[in-house]
Amino acid sequence: MNKNLMKTNLKPLSHYSKNPNDDGIDLSLGEGHFNSSFNAKLKAYEALLDNNTKYSKVEGDETLRKLIIENYYPNFNYQDEIVVTNGSTQGFFSVMLTLINKGDEVIILSPHYPIYENVVRLLGGTPVIIDTRETNFKINSVILEKNITKKTKALIINEPNNPTGVTYTTQEKIELLKLFKNNKFYVIIDELYRLYTKSDYVSLSELIYDYNNKEQFIFINGLSKSHLMTGYRIGYVISNKIINEELKKINFLSVGCISSVMQQGAIGAILDEEHTKFVNNYYLNNLELLKEELMDIKVDYVNATGAYYLFINVSKFNLTGKEFCYKFKEKYHISLVPGEVFGIKYQDYVRISCCKDVKDIVKFINYLKNFYDEIISSK
């Protein structure tokens, strides 16, 4: 067995979910409570009826690739700069497998999605973790430059961030692009929550032509979160032709190709813009509601400007994040995720997932206020 795999201490986030037989509320998983759109299901059904069940192209269905590029990444081309993957997780793993050699350093901004660090270690790379608490949970060019070495192979930026929901302003991105231009490492942008942003949000993919060379960038995305298609397993990687040729080889060697039926479903989902906009606005409204209520009881949180997570500091309850999660699961039957999952320095934090029915968010708020009152009255 791979020794690096044995060393990874990684539990799936579903480990923190409520038991499916419980009547409680699950605010742990980032899986929306709405279902995928009717058009997505209809297109998948039609694919079955039309016997569109054969192998697809190893890089993905041409119509799907063209739709993704036209809608989200117009600065790239669909012929040779996109590869469809079995979810964004496989996309990330394939990118790392393509890039990382033993001893290569990969800069990871913490708090971070758990698989980043573990995959880098698994492939023999060295994770360089940068704690972003002192800089408003963002990275800047000054701090980043201090961590760049001759061994730096890549930098991973997750924006909007999971678990904090943090995004960067356009000016902040421009400053980073200037730094990237003077370095040769790859910049990997995980944009899985990109559609959960406000109207003035600008993706790095929209700026690179003006300030940099797109050959340096790799964008990882998918339809699991934005289009409520977690079980369809449709992700994709946007990159230069040389990288994508390697990703096609990995697709062929690992999964053969992506499900033809599910890719048709993805086409239907992308074409159903109204469904996507409704869901995205619904969850962003949940997020804003939770932020407002936490301000009332003066519970600190990271100011999320995207995604549908809120990263709250529970230290004022005199509990660690893990203890807080245990109390809420035991007392109120609500599942949350302790912050230490996203980095060992975040024991005082808890991640709340707002991609649920607004009634569940309101229930959580009421329970939290009750819990807060109990803590205050006991002092």
Secondary structure, DSSP 4 states (H G I P E B T S, - for coil): --HHHHH-----GGGGSPPTTS-SEE-SS---SSPPPHHHHHHHHHHHHTT--S---TT--HHHHHHHHHHH-TTS-TTTSEEEESHHHHHHHHHHHHH--TT-EEEEEES--THHHHHHHHTT-EEEEEE-GGGTT---HHHHHHT--TTEEEEEEESS-TTT-----HHHHHHHHHHHHT--SEEEEE-TTTTSB-TT---GGGTHHHHS-GGGEEEEEESTTTTT-TTT--EEEE--HHHHHHHHHHHHHHTSS--HHHHHHHHHHHH-HHHHHHHHHHHHHHHHHHHHHHHHTT--B----BSSEEEEE-GGGT--HHHHHHHHHHHH-EE-EEGGGG-TT-TTEEEEE--S-HHHHHHHHHHHHHHHHHHHHT-
